Amino acid sequence: MTRITRRTWIAAAALAGAGAALPALAQPAYPNKPIKLVVGYAAGGATDVIARLVGQKLGDSLGQTVVIDNRAGANSNVGAEAVARSPADGYTLYVYTIANTINATLYPKLGYDPEKDFEPIGLIAKVPNILVVNKDVPVKTLAEYVAYTKAQPQGVSFASSGSGSSIHLSGEMFKMMTKLNMLHVPYRGSAPAVSDLLGGQVQSMFDNAPSAMPHIQSGRLRPIAITSPQRSPLLPDVPTFIESGYADFDVQSWFGLAAPAGTPAAIVSKLNAELAKVLALPEVKKRLAEMGATPAGGSPADMRKFASAEIKRWNAVVKASGAKAD
């Protein structure tokens, strides 16, 4: 029978302790399984298209599948809340958009904090809105649009994809600047709004570029001005609001990549570096350009600063407009 001495017991305990520590020292490299990318909107919209484009290339770069998970509802709040409550391990990501910064004020109660519950990774792209009018509205410039609105006893109507959307609040910002009599007509989505604009039931709309472009190209809608600081290569002859005399009028839909708060800095840094590679790919630049989008990029800190400023900015506009969540 082997006699266990005190020295033997201590040595065995030390080996056992070292063995227990080994798994912690040999964690598999991130990522070692598929990544889920949550989109707060249904398939087919601009957010979904951009998510699939970036997700596929990001998966190729990381050597893992990126699975798109569409969780539509409550102006993207359903998806945002799901991600905010997910493990902070880098395997659940979110396409964070301008809507989340607007929702911070638009909704009196949210199941998540748009600022505190996410770890920004980096901005993906920005998409301008375009002020378009029905082809029968007799205006071609922003000055003519203003003059026409002032001349109408009931002002002018502008459609939107819903109360509190960037399309709606672009109009509200312009209304606040000009004091024009502008009637907001909300719809449940961009498609029915554009349909009524084409039919003449409403006169104008501050629509997203991807949605408006096909109708501009067909001649059924007339572009008046673009909301980005620079002209769009897709519409080089259409001036910006800033060029047209409205300083600081910069309203763009934007899309970023985020993770649940508490995600390790090393994972955030890795994802940011991979996102930068994806946005530099010629095929990604080309596809974004076709949508009227501009690659954004930048560091996690840049995105955090930008999103925080957007929350403050839209807080003022939402309150001044009286917008309510539908």
N, C-alpha and C positions, 0 to 999 in steps of 0.2 A: 504494500500500500504506500503510495507516494505521500510524503509529508509536505504540506503547504506551509512554507515559512512566511513571515511578515514581509520579507524582501521579495519573495515570489509574488505575493498578492499585490504589492505596490506596482511591480513591473507589469503584471497582467492588467491592472486597472489603467495604467498609463497607456498601454497598447490599445485597450478598449476605447479609451477616450480619444486617442489619435484616430482610431478607425471611425468613430462616430463623427469626427470633424471632417473626414475626407470628403463625404458627399457635398458639404458646403463649399469646399475648395474646388470641387470639380463640377460645378453647375454647367449644363450645356449652354453653348453660345446662343444668344438671341439673334433671330427667331429660330425655334426648332419645331414649329408647328404652324398651321395656317393662321392668318390674321383676319379678323372680322372688321370691315369698314362700314360703319352705320351711316346711312343717308336718311335724313328726316323727311324725305319727300318720296312720292311714288316714282316708279321707273319711267324714264322717257324725258323728264324735265332737265333743265340745264345743270342742276346740282348732281343729278344722277349720271348724266353724260360725262361730266367732268370727273366724278368719282370713279367711274369705270375706266376712263382713259388713264388717270393717274394710278388707280389701284392695280391695273394690269402691269404697268411699267414698274411700279414699286415692287410688286411681287417678283417680277423678273430679276430686278436688281438685288433683292434680298434673298432670292432662292427659295421663296415660300409662296404659296397661293394666298392672294388677298381676296376674300369673299365679300361681295357687296350685300349688305343687309338693309333693305328698304323698310323703314319704320315710319310711315307717313302718319300725320295727325297733328292737329293743334298748331299749325304753322311751324312744324319741325320740333315742337316741344316733346312729343312722344319719344322720338329717337334720342334727343338730347338727354332726357331724364334717364333713359335706359343706359346710356354710356356713362353718365355721371355716377351711376350706382354699380358699375362693373368693376371687376378687379383691376387695380392699377399695375398691370404687368406687361403692357405693351401689345396685348393680343386683341384688344378691343379699341378701335380708333373711331373718330367721328369727323364728318365733314361739317365744320363749324362755319356758319355763314352770317351775313349781315342780319338775317332774321333773328338770330339769337341775341344780338345786341339791341334790336328794336323790342323784342319780347320782354326784355328786362323791365321796361316801363309799360308796355302795352297790356301785359297780363298782371292783374293785381296780386295773384298768387301763382308761383311756379313751384314745381316739385324739384327744382335744382337751382343753383346759383350760377348764372351765365359767366360770372367772372371768377368765382372761387372754386368751382367744381371741375375745372378743366386745366389741363397742362398744355399750353399752346406748343405746337411743333413748328409750324411755319405757314405762311400764306401761300395759296396755290395760284389764284388768278383773280383778276378784277374784270367786270363786264359793265360797260356803261349803259345807261338808259337813253332812249332817244324820244324826244317830243315829236310825235307824228300826228297828222290830222287826216281825216277822211279826204279823199281827192276832190270832193265837191266844196270843201271849205276854202274860200278864196284868199288864202294867205300862203306866202312862200318864205317869209323871214320871221324871226322872233319879234321884231318891231311891228310887223304887220299883224302878228298874232295878238299882241298886246292891244294894238289899235282896234282890231276887230272885236276883241272881247269888251273893250270899253264902249264900243258903239252898239252892242247888243243890250236891249233892255233887261234880259235875263242872264247876261254874261255868256260864258261858254261852259260846256260840260267836259269832264275828263274821266275816262274809265280807269279802273285798276283791277288787279287780280285779287283784291281783298283789302279790307280795312287794316292798315298797319303795315302793308307790304312796302318794299322800297319804291315800287311803282306809284303807290298812293302818296307816300311821303315826299317823293320828288315833286309832285304837284303841289302838295301842301307847303313845301319850302318856297316854291316859286310864288304861290299865292301870298305867303307871308311877306316876301320881298316886295311884291308889286302892289299888294292890296287890291288885286283884281277880283271881280265877281266870278269865281270858278266853282262849279257844282261837281262834287265828287260823286261818281256812280260806281259803287263797288260790285264786283262779281266774284263768284267762287272759282277762281282760277283765271289764268291769262287767256286760254282758248275762247271761252264765251265772251270775254271782254273784247278781244280782237274781232270776233265774229260780229258783234253789235257795232263796233267802230267801222268795220268794212261796210255794214249795212246802213250806216248813217243814223243809227239810234243814238249814238254819242258822237261828239265831234273830234275829240282829241284823246291822247293817252301818252304817258311817259313810260313807254314799254321797254323791256329788256331787249338789247340788240339781237340776240339769237331769235327771239320771237318775231320781232318787227322786220328783219331783213328780207325774208321771202316776199312780203307784201310791198315793201319798198321797191324791190327789184322788179316786181310785176306791175308797178305803177298804181296800185290800188290804195297805197298810203303815201303821203308826202312827208319826208323828214324836214323838220324845222331847225332843230338844234340838238346837240349831243351833250350829255351831262358830265363827261369826263374832262379833265384839264386840257387834254390834247385831242385833236381830231382823230377819227378812226380811219385806218387805211382802207376799210371797206366803204367808207363814205367820205372821201377826201374833200369834197366840195361842201360838206355840211359843217357849219361853224359850231364852236362850243358855246355854252352859255356865258362863259367867262369872256370870250372874244366879243360876244354880243352885248357886253356892258354889265353883266351880273357877276361881279367879283366874288371869288370864293365859292361859287356854285359848283361844287364837285360832289356828285352823288353817283356812286357805282355799287352795283351788287358785287359781293366778293365772297370768296370761298377759301377756307383754311383747313389745315389738318390739326386735330387736337386729340389728346388722350385724357383719361380720367386723372383728376388731381392726385398727386402722390406718385405718379409713374416715375421710376428711377431716372435720374438725370442722364445716365449713360445711354439708356434706351431712347430718350427724347433726342439726345445729340445725334445718335446713329440715324434715327428716322429723319431728322432735319437734313443731315448730309445726303441721305439717299433721295430725299425729295428734291434737293437742289440738283442732283444728277438727272433726275427724271425731267424736271422743268427745262433743262438745258438740251434735251434731246430734240433734234430737228423735227421729227415726226410729231412730237407733242406740241412744239411751238406752232407748227403748221395747222394742226387740228384746232388748237385754241384760237388761232388767228381767224380760221374759218367761222368760228362762233362769235367773233368780235371781241374775244377775250385777250387780255394781256397777262403773261406770266408775272407773278408777283415775287415769290421767294422771300428771303430774309431769315433772320434768326428767330428762335423762340421768344426772345426778349422783345424783338421788333413786333411780333404778332401780339404779344401781351399788351404792349403799349398802345398799339393800334386799336385793338378790340376795346380796351378800357376807354379810349377817347371816343370811339363810336357809341358806346353805351351812354356816355355823358351827352354827346351830340343829339342822339335820337330821343333821349329823355326830354329835352327842351322842345323838340318838334312835335313829339307825340302829345305832350301836355298842351301845347299851344293849339294844335289841330283838333283836340278833343277826340282823337281816334280811339276806338274801342275794339277789343278782340271780338271777331264774329263768332 
